[in-house]
Amino acid sequence: MINKSAKIFVAGHRGLVGSAIWKNLEQRGYHNLVGRTHAELDLTDQLAVRKFFDEERPDAVVLAAAYVGGIMANSLYRADFIMQNMMMQCNVISESYAHGVKKLLFLGSTCIYPKNAPQPIKEDALLTSPLEYTNEEYALAKISGLKMCESYNLQYGTNYIAVMPTNLYGPNDNFHLENSHVMPAMMRKVYLARMIGENNWDAIRADMDKRPVNGVDGKASEEAILEVLNRYGIENNKVNLWGTGTPLREFLWSEDMADASVHVLLNVDFSDIIGIDKYSSVHFGGTADGKVDRNSSEGRGGAIPSLGEIRNCHINVGTGKEVTIKQLAELVAKAVGFTGTIAFDATKPDGTPRKLCDVEKLHSLGWTHKMEIEDGVKALFKWYTEN
């Protein structure tokens, strides 16, 4: 258990999950929290990250920062997705080790799994067949991150845990039309299509001022706004969505994800995941203070043949439940009060046909979700209209 006075660095504390984790930690009585915005600390800058760790010396780290987006962004910015994420992960994990961080929680994504993985997807499906092409670079970066955690544990006896959440949504979500995930993008499209249908230009302009689209904000002409929205499938009382609507997706409320993350951070050690009885003779969970001798053999689980192969130590985080994209669109339309047309463009990619988590490991570690999708969609739209 991490002491209430411990200093915890939440990387990505302004994001969807990071902000929820920060709030969850505070609610549990952890107030010695450290966060930096991207403007204050660029996690891709190795020297800046090292300086931060030199000055702050956190006891625990939550790595929730990532360069993320949906199918369109993944297709357009492939180099950015692999490089930005790899640099952030390498810098934060290596400096955590060098500075004696006692516990690290790495957040990945279930897109790490093969496109045609058996459903529901167990942790041991990792690296068993090809990835979905449209998010290959992001997936490879996240696989590398979880393998870094696993490998540091095995070589150096650290206590770094990797959790792989399913599709997330909730307060502080990203509603950008180009690089947001499916639910917030869909919700904003449906909302704006309804406002166009109602000729509610005050609401449209307020929305565009809050989140400009391709440089077009609420001060632009009606023609310019309608033109840019049309590029993203938003019309008068009509929304055009990518794909067939048939893929199945699992969705997890971000505050549930935060609760699961903090539960793992506070209550789960690497030894719990690999089986304490079988591996009790090996030292896991401790790190040296300050400078560390990287050539030390202490705690090198990976160097002890009797342990056999240790892999897939990450933890799936989800609900174990799924809906089709078409069903999601219907839930969103109902929450928004949209009675217009939702059309699907089958010439556009669907992405992975199905991606349902097996959450047996998570349940065995003492955590299950609370928010169901029907209530979550309503809660997200309430947050969106209030913010």
C-alpha angles and dihedrals in degrees: 000000000000114000116249090238094053117122110241122192112208107196108203094023093160095054132094097273100022093058091049091049090050090052092046093051091050091050088055092052101263107134104154091090126151125201136167129195118228089256090055097044127015103205091200089064106088096196093048091051091048091050090050092053091045090056103036102031096194121204093215135018133206110197102203096140116110144149102246144170147139133273095292095050092044090054096046101042105037096145092048093051095055099036100043093048095043092051093049093048096045093049098046097041096045093047091046088057094043090052098046099250106184099207133018128184116199120197117210133157138252088243083088088084127091118271092243099036115152111266131274089034117234122201091251091064088081115122094000097119141353122311127238104277098222094062100026096121095050090046092050091051092051092046088053090051095053090044090052090055093046093046096047088051093051096043102035106021094244125155104234117150126194122206123191112206123198121230108323132207136167146092114358091021119161111253096180107137096223106041107023127105125262103270101047091042091050092046094052092047092051092046094050092045088054092048091050089050090051091045088234099159094165090063093043093050092046090052093047091048090053094046113015117205117223090336093309112124135174093281092067123100120274089248093054093047093048091047095053093044090050089060087064095048097262115138140152103307091334134099126193115204130192121256134005099299091238102104114108120231136184118217129199126194108241093231089055088051089050091051091050091048094050090045090055093042093053103033112025127074130186089251089059091055098048094040120271095217096054095043102031092119091063123079114240132163104038131102132183120256117247116341115023129210102232091194094059114118094207112125094003097153091167090060095056111089093200090070092064119201115341114191143133092048092152122108127232113225118198146100100265088232130105145192133191119253087246091054089048090052089053091051091049093048090051092049092048094044091239117161098172131098127297111195129185123217106215091188088072122077122270097202118212110003095221135002115176121161125229100222099183093114092051092048090049088055091057108263136108132169125262109190117077119209096247092057093038095058090053091048092050093052090049090053092046095053091046093050 
